[in-house]
């Protein structure tokens, strides 16, 4: 399971990196609009951790 935990507490989880990237980018757009443009798919991929299922 791939996951990213935002500093605000939001957690994105998914079976694939693509699912997590999409969730995080949507979260950034809705909750952290000041970071739109700075948080790219490549940046998010660097944040992904493997979590136990």
Helices and strands as residue ranges (DSSP letters): E 2-5, E 11-14, H 17-31, G 33-35, H 41-47, E 49-50
